[in-house]
Amino acid sequence: MKKRVLSGCRASGKLHLGNYLGGIKGMIELQNNPQYETFYMVANAHAITTPYSPKELKEDTIDVIIDYLSAGLDPEKSTLFIQSQVSEHFELAYYFSSIVSIARMQHLPTYKEKVKQYPQNNTMALLNYPVLMAADILVYKANLVPVGIDQEPHLEVAREIARKMNQLYGTNFPEPVRFSTPGEYIPSLKGEGKMSKSVEDSYINLTDSLDEIRKKIRSIPTATISGGPIKGGIKTLFLLAELFLRQTDYQKFKDQYHNGSLKFVTIKDVLAETIYQELKPFQEKRNQIAQNKDYLEKVIKQGAEKARAIASETLKEIKEKMGLM
Ligand code: TYM
């Protein structure tokens, strides 16, 4: 039997370079490996764990589907679907919540960060975020989850839930592991922390123009003189250079940095141009797909049907084992 893969992106605004390099690139790689059966969703129900606008959420959800298709996810190879259309995720999350302690959830760094960011929004849904994520994965009994390193604490919770369910109820949930890519951690353009939608000026959107990308890359804080330890904004710059430039160019700029001859604007502009060239085919495809409403509707409908068929099997089994009728 093929191993199952599940992943997703939250529907909370445009996707950025971190989402692409840490998440979507791995999703594409596994989709194109015939050893795996891949399920990729838009986590729209996770988006309501922080303040949001219903109208924008709808648009953002479709936008992520368009992004998936434009980046190379293929509905012939992967099941592409919207989380809220497969209600089994929420049912399983409720059953899982009966074996997870409140204290365990309160100690997660991601929970603490969000509460700090939105003190007025310390809700049950926010606390339950990792439990729903575990249900997203385990409802398909997925073994492998292509996500960035920031999601590791959530995967740890999913493994704990799988273990405990198996012990208590004799289920056979696998303990899902992360599939990582070279871009598993993309730092912020501000030189501190990670690239994140919720931090202004920290990210490059996949739909940014060459001018926008150039402006953003130029804004990475770097010293006026090169040389010395590589940290802060300079570290961000070289990490992006390593991911995008040819190895020989990357090495050349690095040597120049160490011997003090590097002009930051030169490496920044070369990097901006290279990032744009990588995003250009995506952007062109995106413009086409966004027009094709019938196709999008078909993809979404078929995806939900395929996902539901498998998810409902799992629910039947779990209810039976838990003594629910
Ligand atoms: P989200 O929407 O925050 O991010 C989507 C994907 O992008 C990755 N990512 C990054 N990778 C590298 N560097 C960064 N700076 C960076 N920022 C984001 C994330 O790791 C992720 O792969 N909880 C998930 C959504 C989710 C999910 C799931 C994922 C819900 N249920 C089940 C997998 C399986 C999230 O908020 O991702």
Boltz pocket constraint, residues with backbone or C-beta under 6 A from the ligand:
constraints:
  - pocket:
      binder: B
      contacts: [[A, 6], [A, 7], [A, 8], [A, 9], [A, 10], [A, 11], [A, 18], [A, 19], [A, 20], [A, 21], [A, 22], [A, 23], [A, 24], [A, 43], [A, 46], [A, 132], [A, 133], [A, 136], [A, 137], [A, 145], [A, 146], [A, 147], [A, 148], [A, 149], [A, 150], [A, 151], [A, 154], [A, 183], [A, 184], [A, 185], [A, 186], [A, 187], [A, 194], [A, 195], [A, 196]]
      max_distance: 6.0
